[in-house]
């Protein structure tokens, strides 16, 4: 009886290992599944609030994002508006740089209407950068703009 029990346990272990069920691979391809990320990191050096140049992807990779600040709460909302390159989009990262040196990054979805919301600042200018990564390896900075809450006061 003891030999049969040991044989069954050994057979179970061999089947488990041969099935590849020894860890969490995230999905069927063995590549860990991407999860939306958000991180706040105080910058070690001062953050530049001067927008840099943006890049225009070729027409087959064109994507569009809108940046808006709520005139009451000062929340910053970045929305994916789609585009010809939507089906080729791997990931897109939105960064908000605050005048105190803090940088907050969030990944935004690749479906039209996907949005990320950041806490805004009522007393300072914030910089918003959207960088897109395509499945062919191409990377483009498609948005680099300043969001100034004082400019929205006239909308209230």
C-alpha positions in Angstrom: 0.0 0.0 0.0 2.8 2.4 0.9 4.5 1.8 -2.5 1.3 2.7 -4.3 0.9 5.9 -2.4 4.5 6.9 -3.1 4.0 6.0 -6.8 0.8 8.1 -7.0 2.5 11.1 -5.4 5.5 10.8 -7.7 3.3 10.5 -10.7 1.3 13.6 -9.7 4.6 15.6 -9.2 5.9 14.5 -12.7 2.6 15.4 -14.4 2.6 18.8 -12.7 6.1 19.6 -13.7 5.7 18.4 -17.2 2.6 20.5 -17.6 4.6 23.7 -16.8 2.4 24.6 -13.9 5.2 25.6 -11.6 4.6 29.4 -11.7 2.4 32.2 -12.6 3.2 33.2 -16.2 0.4 35.8 -16.4 -1.1 34.5 -19.7 -1.0 31.7 -22.1 2.1 33.1 -23.9 4.3 32.9 -20.9 4.7 36.6 -20.9 3.6 38.3 -17.6 0.4 40.2 -18.1 0.7 44.0 -18.1 -1.0 45.7 -15.3 -1.8 49.4 -15.1 0.8 51.1 -13.1 0.9 54.3 -11.1 3.9 55.6 -9.3 4.9 58.8 -7.6 8.6 59.5 -7.3 10.2 62.6 -5.9 12.8 63.7 -8.4 16.4 63.6 -7.3 17.0 66.7 -9.4 14.7 69.5 -10.2 12.0 68.6 -12.7 11.9 70.7 -15.8 8.5 72.4 -16.4 9.6 73.4 -19.9 7.8 71.3 -22.5 10.1 69.6 -25.0 9.5 68.8 -28.7 6.8 66.3 -29.6 7.1 63.7 -32.4 4.5 63.1 -35.0 4.2 59.3 -35.8 3.7 58.3 -39.4 0.0 58.3 -40.4 -0.3 54.5 -39.9 0.7 55.0 -36.3 -1.2 58.2 -35.6 -2.8 58.3 -32.2 -4.5 61.2 -30.4 -4.8 62.2 -26.7 -6.6 65.1 -25.0 -5.5 66.8 -21.8 -8.0 68.7 -19.7 -8.0 70.2 -16.3 -11.2 70.5 -14.3 -11.9 74.2 -13.6 -13.2 73.4 -10.1 -11.2 70.5 -8.7 -8.0 71.0 -10.7 -7.9 67.3 -11.6 -6.0 66.6 -14.8 -7.6 64.1 -17.1 -5.8 62.5 -20.1 -8.1 60.7 -22.6 -7.1 58.4 -25.4 -9.1 59.5 -28.5 -8.0 56.7 -30.9 -6.3 57.0 -34.2 -5.0 54.9 -37.1 -2.2 53.4 -35.0 -4.6 52.2 -32.2 -4.4 48.5 -33.2 -0.6 48.7 -33.3 -0.2 50.4 -29.9 1.6 48.4 -27.2 1.4 50.7 -24.3 1.2 54.4 -23.5 2.6 56.1 -20.4 1.4 59.5 -19.1 3.6 61.5 -16.8 2.6 64.5 -14.8 5.5 66.6 -13.4 4.7 68.9 -10.5 6.5 72.1 -9.6 7.6 70.5 -6.2 9.7 67.9 -8.2 7.2 65.0 -7.9 6.6 62.9 -11.0 3.5 60.7 -11.2 3.3 58.1 -14.0 0.3 56.1 -15.1 -0.3 53.7 -18.0 -3.3 54.5 -20.1 -5.4 51.9 -21.9 -5.4 51.5 -25.7 -9.2 51.6 -26.2 -10.8 54.8 -27.4 -12.1 56.7 -24.4 -9.6 55.2 -21.9 -8.5 57.9 -19.4 -6.3 58.5 -16.5 -6.9 61.1 -13.8 -4.2 62.9 -11.8 -4.5 65.2 -8.9 -4.0 68.7 -10.1 -2.5 71.8 -8.6 -4.5 75.0 -8.1 -1.5 77.1 -7.3 1.2 75.9 -9.8 1.7 74.9 -13.4 2.0 71.2 -14.2 3.6 69.5 -17.1 1.9 66.5 -18.9 3.9 64.1 -21.2 2.4 61.2 -23.1 4.8 58.7 -24.6 3.5 55.9 -26.8 5.2 52.5 -27.4 4.2 50.5 -30.5 4.5 46.8 -31.0 7.1 47.3 -33.8 9.4 48.9 -31.2 8.8 52.6 -32.2 8.4 55.1 -29.4 7.0 58.6 -29.8 6.4 61.5 -27.4 3.1 62.7 -28.7 2.1 65.2 -26.0 4.3 67.5 -23.9 2.3 70.4 -22.6 1.8 72.6 -19.6 -1.5 72.7 -17.6 -2.1 75.9 -15.8 -5.1 76.0 -13.4 -5.1 79.8 -13.5 -5.9 79.7 -17.2 -9.1 77.8 -16.4 -10.4 80.4 -14.0 -12.1 82.2 -16.9 -14.2 79.0 -17.6 -15.8 79.0 -14.1 
